Amino acid sequence: MRGIELSKSYVIGDRMMDTELAHRVSAKGILVPEPGDQYGVDNEVKASKEKPDFRANTFSGAADWVVSRIKQKA
């Protein structure tokens, strides 16, 4: 059985700590703020040393980005 290849994995989260976790394990971090929480998340992004690999408005938008990246590599 093969293990998970973290460098080929994605983490989708609603806070910068999720993106930071992704980067610590060599995965791509996608930020999808909760509706109405843009201001709080914008402040987290500014304060963080990390930047999301992608920022989406919806989970569906994040999933579409992941699928497009996978297709590009195929």
C-alpha positions as CSV (number, residue, x, y, z in Angstrom):
1,M,0.0,0.0,0.0
2,R,1.3,3.4,-0.9
3,G,1.3,6.3,1.5
4,I,-0.1,9.8,0.8
5,E,2.2,12.0,-1.2
6,L,1.8,15.2,0.7
7,S,3.7,17.3,-2.0
8,K,0.9,16.3,-4.4
9,S,-1.9,17.0,-1.8
10,Y,-4.2,19.9,-1.2
11,V,-5.7,21.4,2.0
12,I,-8.8,23.4,1.7
13,G,-9.6,25.5,4.8
14,D,-11.3,28.7,6.0
15,R,-8.5,30.1,8.1
16,M,-4.9,30.9,7.4
17,M,-3.8,28.3,10.0
18,D,-5.1,25.7,7.5
19,T,-2.9,27.2,4.7
20,E,0.1,27.3,7.1
21,L,-0.5,23.7,8.0
22,A,-0.6,22.7,4.3
23,H,2.7,24.4,3.7
24,R,4.4,22.8,6.7
25,V,3.7,19.4,5.2
26,S,4.6,20.5,1.6
27,A,0.9,20.5,0.4
28,K,-0.9,23.3,-1.4
29,G,-3.0,25.5,0.8
30,I,-6.4,26.8,-0.5
31,L,-8.2,29.5,1.5
32,V,-12.0,29.6,1.3
33,P,-13.2,32.2,3.9
34,E,-16.6,31.7,5.5
35,P,-19.3,34.1,4.1
36,G,-19.1,37.4,6.1
37,D,-15.6,36.7,7.5
38,Q,-13.6,38.3,4.7
39,Y,-12.3,41.1,7.0
40,G,-11.0,38.7,9.6
41,V,-9.4,36.4,7.1
42,D,-7.9,39.4,5.2
43,N,-6.2,40.4,8.4
44,E,-4.9,36.9,9.0
45,V,-3.4,36.9,5.4
46,K,-1.7,40.2,6.0
47,A,-0.2,39.0,9.3
48,S,1.0,35.7,8.1
49,K,4.4,34.9,6.5
50,E,2.6,32.4,4.3
51,K,0.3,33.1,1.4
52,P,-2.4,30.8,0.2
53,D,-1.7,29.0,-3.1
54,F,-5.2,29.9,-4.1
55,R,-8.1,31.8,-2.6
56,A,-11.6,30.9,-3.6
57,N,-15.0,32.3,-2.7
58,T,-16.7,28.9,-2.5
59,F,-15.7,25.3,-1.8
60,S,-16.8,24.5,-5.4
61,G,-14.4,27.1,-6.7
62,A,-11.6,25.6,-4.7
63,A,-12.4,22.1,-6.0
64,D,-12.5,23.4,-9.6
65,W,-9.0,24.8,-9.1
66,V,-7.7,21.6,-7.7
67,V,-9.1,19.6,-10.6
68,S,-7.7,22.1,-13.2
69,R,-4.2,21.7,-11.6
70,I,-4.5,17.9,-11.7
71,K,-5.5,18.0,-15.4
72,Q,-2.6,20.3,-16.2
73,K,-0.1,17.8,-14.7
74,A,-1.7,14.8,-16.5
